Amino acid sequence: MEVLDLLDNLEEMVNEAFRVPISNKVLLDAGDLIEILDRIRVLLPDELKQARMITREYQRILQDAEQQAKRIIDQAHDEKSKLAHESEVVKEAQAHAEDIIRQAEEMARQIREGATDYALDILLKLESNLSHVLDELKTGQEQLRDLQQKNRANQMG
């Protein structure tokens, strides 16, 4: 900040200089003025370099901050998308599970109906077979009674 100090010295020289009456002009020592200006010329490039370095560093920090903010925002969007996708996957899995349960319930209902129909069919066939066997038993009993009566009639007579 030496340049600013030199500029302050220059301003002080002007403020303290002899004023020319009836004008806005002042008398300055040319040697002192040139010495300050030379020192400013020497220091100014260093000051400008430092200012440029500070500006570049500021821009680099700002760019890094913007990149970091962008990364954070991108990560947040990615996480949001991931959670939304996971939520969608969960919904799809639940819907698929519900479909499987519905299919299993339908299959169980069909199996129960099929088992009931099968059992009824078997019982009807068994009834028919038993009815046929009963008829044959009755026929056999009648034949045996007839034979028994014939045998008794033959024995008596």
Secondary structure, 3 states (H helix, E strand, C coil): CHHHHHHHHHHHHHHHCEECCCCCCEECCHHHHHHHHHHHHHHHHHHHHHHHHHHHHHHHHHHHHHHHHHHHHHHHHHHHHHHHHHHHHHHHHHHHHHHHHHHHHHHHHHHHHHHHHHHHHHHHHHHHHHHHHHHHHHHHHHHHHHHHHHHHHHHHC
